[in-house]
Amino acid sequence: MSRQRATELELSENELVIARGELDALHDDLYVLACAVVDAEADIEAAGNRPSVRDLQLIIDHLLIAAKPLRDRELSAPAIPPTKTS
């Protein structure tokens, strides 16, 4: 069915359709993860050459919290609008 819909929309094999809300949510989660990485780098640099185990655990926890929405994300195909019958 997805191939048929792609043909109807004249999409190439390398193109896809995604709902705006899903794309926005994906961008939001990627931004959160990017910020967590920046924070982790800054925290490691601030801790010097030998960050404590506690510091590293906090950094890892923060990264995991930021990454879990992406790990659990599943993108679904947008609903197919009903076809008009003549």
C-alpha positions in Angstrom: 0.0 0.0 0.0 2.8 2.4 0.8 4.3 1.9 -2.7 1.0 2.6 -4.3 0.6 5.8 -2.2 4.2 6.8 -3.1 3.4 6.3 -6.8 0.2 8.4 -6.4 2.2 11.2 -4.9 5.0 10.8 -7.5 7.7 10.2 -4.9 11.0 8.7 -5.7 12.5 5.8 -3.8 14.5 8.2 -1.8 11.6 10.4 -0.7 9.0 9.9 2.0 6.1 11.6 3.6 6.1 12.3 7.3 3.5 14.2 9.4 4.6 17.7 10.4 3.9 16.9 14.1 6.1 13.9 14.0 8.9 15.8 12.3 8.7 18.6 14.7 8.8 16.2 17.7 11.8 14.5 16.2 13.6 17.8 15.8 12.7 18.7 19.4 14.1 15.5 20.7 17.3 15.9 18.6 17.7 19.4 20.0 17.4 18.1 23.6 20.0 15.5 22.9 22.4 18.0 21.3 22.1 20.3 24.3 22.7 17.3 26.6 25.9 16.5 24.7 27.1 20.1 24.9 26.3 20.1 28.7 28.2 16.8 29.1 31.3 18.2 27.3 31.2 21.3 29.4 30.8 19.3 32.6 33.7 17.0 31.8 35.9 20.0 30.9 34.9 21.7 34.1 35.8 18.6 36.1 39.4 18.7 34.8 41.5 15.7 34.0 39.9 13.3 36.5 36.2 13.7 36.9 34.7 11.8 39.9 32.6 8.7 39.5 29.7 10.7 40.8 30.2 13.5 38.2 30.4 10.9 35.4 27.3 9.1 36.7 25.3 12.4 36.6 26.6 13.2 33.1 25.6 9.7 31.9 22.2 9.9 33.5 21.5 13.3 31.9 22.6 11.9 28.5 20.4 8.8 28.9 17.3 10.9 29.8 17.9 13.0 26.7 18.4 10.0 24.5 15.5 7.7 25.6 12.8 9.6 23.6 14.8 9.0 20.4 15.5 5.4 21.3 11.8 4.8 21.8 10.6 6.8 18.8 8.8 5.0 16.0 7.8 7.0 12.9 4.5 6.1 11.4 3.2 6.8 8.0 0.7 9.6 7.9 -2.9 8.6 7.6 -4.0 8.2 4.0 -6.9 10.6 3.2 -10.0 8.9 1.8 -10.1 8.8 -1.9 -12.9 10.6 -3.7 -15.2 8.4 -5.6 -17.0 9.7 -8.7 
